[in-house]
Amino acid sequence: MNGKLTILGLESSCDDTAAAILTREGARSRARILSSVVSGQAALHAPFGGVVPEIAARAHAEKLDGCVRRALTEADVTLDAVDAVAVTAGPGLIGGVLSGVMCAKAIAAARGLPLIGVNHLAGHALTPRLTDGLAYPYLILLVSGGHCQFLLVRGAQAFTRLGGTIDDAPGEAFDKVARLLALPQPGGPAVEAEAGTGDPARFALPRPLLDRPGCDMSFSGLKTAVLRARDGVMQDNSLRAGDRADLCAGFQAAVCDVLVEKTRRALDLYLAEAPATPALAVAGGVAANQAIRGGLADLCAARGVEFVAPPLKLCTDNAAMIAYAGMELFDAGQRDGMDLAARPRWPLDGAAPGMLGSGKKGAKA
């Protein structure tokens, strides 16, 4: 398609309800975000210490229409200007994914628009092309609350997984450690803030799987080590502020060390293919952590590889990334029917063996 293309994107795979409008003037031009609306649910889930799937699904059903209206208003367009509807069809919490898919189907059917089902992970993986125009192939570390994997991205539908977490994803581990230390949710920002005043070397926390070859990761044992270290310094069932800060700093440093070393190994595999313009991108909610970003940026500088980290607002779940992925899939000729199914699991690399475990923020792929 050589003319102007405008896509409405919908995202509802976990606890953020989102809608966005993207447009492109021609096939060779860069896509522009006209609007990106995200309605979070943190207040709804805070009393329960984590995301409750039933509450999330109900909130998505209630908020999707409003998010679409806001996205259209902020973009200053109507549905008459929209050429296709892209929606997260998985993986994720099935009730939320289903809410988005049904909303997208209703809009597509009512307006006679093409429908495009998008893999949520592909949305994250293709974000560096939206923000930085990154050329294929590139390596991406997708690191979030429910997923963590290294992907070689060769095209909008061509992904090779080099490794991933076999249990808790880093974001899930951050959330669990925050609960262990009586910090608020979401745990990532809370732990990072505490770590800023702590001593990362005080507690001898493990770096799981660094003694084994390959790019797979594990964070469950690290979380347990934090629990034991916490119990060792508690007095009268309370934790001193300094102890909490040191535990957070030590945990964050351990996660950072694991991610940097495993990324080093993934880079070796990627660079062995001699890409013309080698680049490493990072995406997902945990990519907002400045210590992790800094460690990866230093690694890339030492290896002569471009480092790409999208803006923080596009690292967490959003519909702009879904609209962009839908745009690339639209160009590739993908069109889905009214039988488009919501999928709790949907691996990007169908040839790779399934990862173990299932995170609380969505099934691992």
Residue pairs with C-beta under 8 A, 6 or more apart in sequence:
1 27
1 330
1 331
2 26
2 27
3 26
4 23
4 24
4 25
4 26
5 23
5 24
5 83
5 84
5 327
5 330
6 21
6 22
6 23
6 24
6 34
6 77
6 81
6 82
6 83
7 21
7 22
7 23
7 82
7 83
7 84
7 85
7 86
7 323
7 324
7 326
7 327
7 330
8 19
8 20
8 21
8 68
8 71
8 72
8 79
8 82
8 84
8 85
8 86
8 107
8 323
9 18
9 19
9 20
9 21
9 22
9 85
9 86
9 87
9 118
9 319
9 320
9 321
9 322
9 323
9 324
9 326
10 18
10 19
10 64
10 67
10 68
10 85
10 86
10 87
10 88
10 100
10 103
10 104
10 319
10 322
11 17
11 18
11 19
11 20
11 87
11 88
11 100
11 120
11 123
11 317
11 318
11 319
11 321
11 322
12 18
12 60
12 64
12 88
12 92
12 96
12 97
12 99
12 100
12 103
13 88
13 90
13 91
13 92
13 93
13 96
13 97
13 100
13 120
13 317
13 362
14 51
14 56
14 92
14 93
14 96
14 145
14 146
14 317
14 361
14 362
15 40
15 41
15 42
15 44
15 45
15 51
15 56
15 59
15 96
15 361
16 38
16 39
16 40
16 41
16 316
16 317
16 318
17 38
17 39
17 41
17 59
17 60
17 63
17 64
17 67
18 36
18 37
18 38
18 39
18 67
18 317
18 318
18 319
18 322
19 35
19 37
19 64
19 67
19 68
19 70
19 71
19 319
20 33
20 34
20 35
20 36
20 37
20 71
20 318
20 319
20 320
20 322
20 323
21 33
21 34
21 35
21 71
21 72
21 74
21 75
21 77
21 82
21 323
22 31
22 32
22 33
22 34
22 130
22 320
22 323
22 324
22 327
23 31
23 32
23 34
24 30
24 31
24 32
24 327
27 331
30 133
31 130
31 324
31 327
33 130
33 320
34 74
34 75
34 76
34 77
35 70
35 71
35 72
35 73
35 74
35 75
36 71
36 313
36 318
36 319
36 320
37 67
37 70
37 71
37 74
37 319
38 67
38 313
38 316
38 317
38 318
38 319
39 63
39 66
39 67
41 51
41 55
41 56
41 59
42 185
42 186
44 52
44 55
44 56
44 59
45 51
45 52
45 55
45 56
45 185
46 184
46 185
48 55
49 179
49 185
50 175
50 179
50 185
50 360
51 93
51 360
51 361
53 93
53 94
53 95
53 96
54 95
56 93
56 95
56 96
57 93
57 95
57 96
57 98
57 99
58 95
60 95
60 96
60 99
60 100
61 99
64 99
64 100
64 103
65 103
67 319
68 103
68 107
71 319
72 78
72 79
79 107
79 111
82 111
82 113
83 113
83 114
83 330
84 113
84 114
84 115
84 116
84 326
84 330
85 104
85 107
85 108
85 113
85 114
85 115
85 116
85 326
86 104
86 116
86 117
86 118
86 322
86 323
86 325
86 326
86 327
86 329
86 330
87 100
87 101
87 103
87 104
87 115
87 116
87 117
87 118
87 322
87 326
88 97
88 100
88 101
88 118
88 119
88 120
88 123
88 322
89 97
89 101
89 117
89 118
89 119
89 336
89 340
89 341
89 342
89 343
89 346
90 97
90 119
90 120
90 342
90 343
90 344
90 345
90 346
91 97
91 119
91 120
91 121
91 343
91 344
91 345
91 346
91 362
91 363
91 365
92 120
92 146
92 344
92 362
92 363
93 344
93 361
93 362
94 342
94 344
97 342
97 343
97 344
98 342
100 342
101 117
101 340
101 341
101 342
104 115
105 115
105 338
105 340
107 113
108 114
108 115
109 338
114 330
114 335
115 335
115 336
115 337
115 338
115 340
116 326
116 329
116 330
116 334
116 335
116 336
117 336
117 340
118 322
118 325
118 326
118 329
119 325
119 346
119 348
120 317
120 322
120 346
120 362
121 142
121 147
121 346
121 348
121 365
122 156
122 157
122 159
122 325
122 348
123 321
123 322
123 324
123 325
124 140
124 142
124 144
124 283
124 284
124 321
125 140
125 142
125 151
125 153
125 159
125 283
125 348
126 153
126 156
126 321
126 324
126 325
126 328
127 281
127 283
127 310
127 314
127 315
127 321
127 324
128 134
128 138
128 140
128 279
128 281
128 283
128 308
128 310
129 324
129 328
130 310
130 314
130 320
130 321
130 324
131 308
131 310
131 311
131 314
132 281
132 308
132 310
134 279
134 281
134 308
135 276
135 277
135 279
136 153
136 154
136 155
137 152
137 153
137 154
137 270
137 273
137 275
138 152
138 153
138 275
138 278
138 279
138 280
138 281
138 308
139 150
139 151
139 152
139 153
139 162
139 266
139 267
139 270
139 278
139 279
139 280
139 281
140 150
140 151
140 153
140 280
140 281
140 282
140 283
141 148
141 149
141 150
141 259
141 263
141 266
141 280
141 281
141 282
141 283
141 287
141 296
142 148
142 149
142 150
142 151
142 283
142 284
143 169
143 170
143 171
143 259
143 282
143 283
143 284
143 285
143 286
143 287
143 292
144 169
144 170
144 171
144 284
144 285
144 286
144 287
144 361
145 169
145 171
145 172
145 175
145 186
145 188
145 284
145 285
145 286
145 359
145 360
145 361
145 362
146 169
146 171
146 172
146 359
146 360
146 361
146 362
146 363
146 364
147 164
147 165
147 169
147 284
147 359
147 362
147 364
147 365
148 164
148 165
148 169
148 170
148 171
148 217
148 284
148 286
149 161
149 162
149 163
149 164
149 165
149 355
149 365
150 161
150 162
150 163
150 164
150 215
150 262
150 263
150 266
151 159
151 160
151 161
151 162
151 348
151 349
152 159
152 160
152 161
152 162
152 269
152 270
152 273
153 159
154 160
156 325
156 328
156 329
156 331
156 332
157 329
157 332
159 348
159 349
160 349
160 352
161 347
161 348
161 349
161 352
162 215
162 266
162 269
162 270
163 214
163 215
163 216
163 217
163 262
163 265
163 266
164 215
164 216
164 217
164 355
164 364
165 216
165 217
165 218
165 219
165 355
165 357
165 364
166 216
166 217
166 218
166 355
166 356
166 357
167 218
167 219
167 220
167 356
167 357
168 176
168 218
168 219
168 220
168 223
168 357
168 359
169 219
169 286
169 359
169 361
169 364
170 219
170 255
170 259
170 286
171 187
171 188
171 284
171 285
171 286
171 361
172 219
172 359
172 360
172 361
173 219
173 220
173 222
173 223
173 251
173 255
174 186
174 187
174 188
174 191
174 255
174 286
175 185
175 186
175 187
175 188
175 360
176 187
176 223
177 187
177 191
177 223
177 226
177 247
177 248
177 251
178 184
178 185
178 186
178 187
178 188
178 190
178 191
179 185
179 187
180 223
180 226
180 227
180 230
181 191
181 194
181 226
181 230
181 239
181 244
181 247
181 248
182 239
182 244
183 190
183 191
183 194
183 244
183 248
184 190
186 285
188 285
188 286
188 288
188 289
189 288
191 248
191 251
191 252
192 248
192 252
192 289
192 290
192 291
194 244
194 245
194 248
194 249
195 245
195 248
195 249
195 251
195 252
195 253
195 291
196 245
196 249
197 245
197 249
198 242
198 244
198 245
198 246
198 247
198 248
198 249
198 250
199 245
199 246
199 249
199 250
200 246
200 249
200 250
200 252
200 253
201 250
201 253
202 246
202 249
202 250
203 226
203 229
203 246
203 247
203 250
205 222
205 225
205 226
205 229
205 250
205 251
205 253
205 254
206 221
206 222
206 225
206 254
207 222
207 254
207 257
207 258
207 261
208 217
208 218
208 219
208 220
208 221
208 222
208 258
209 216
209 217
209 218
209 258
209 262
210 257
210 258
210 261
213 265
214 265
215 262
215 265
215 266
215 269
216 262
217 258
217 259
217 262
219 255
219 258
222 251
222 254
222 255
222 258
226 247
226 250
226 251
229 247
229 250
230 239
230 243
230 247
233 239
233 240
233 243
234 243
252 289
252 291
253 291
255 292
256 289
256 291
256 292
256 295
257 295
259 292
259 295
259 296
260 295
260 296
260 299
263 280
263 296
263 299
264 299
264 303
267 280
267 299
267 303
267 305
270 278
270 280
271 278
271 303
271 305
277 306
278 304
278 305
278 306
279 305
279 306
279 307
279 308
280 296
280 299
280 300
280 305
280 306
280 307
280 308
281 307
281 308
281 309
281 310
282 292
282 293
282 296
282 307
282 308
282 309
283 310
283 314
283 315
284 315
284 316
285 315
285 316
285 317
286 292
287 293
287 309
287 310
287 315
288 312
288 315
288 316
293 309
296 307
296 309
297 307
297 309
300 306
300 307
301 307
309 315
314 320
314 321
344 362
344 363
345 363
345 365
346 365
347 354
347 365
348 365
354 365
355 364
355 365
356 364
357 364
358 364
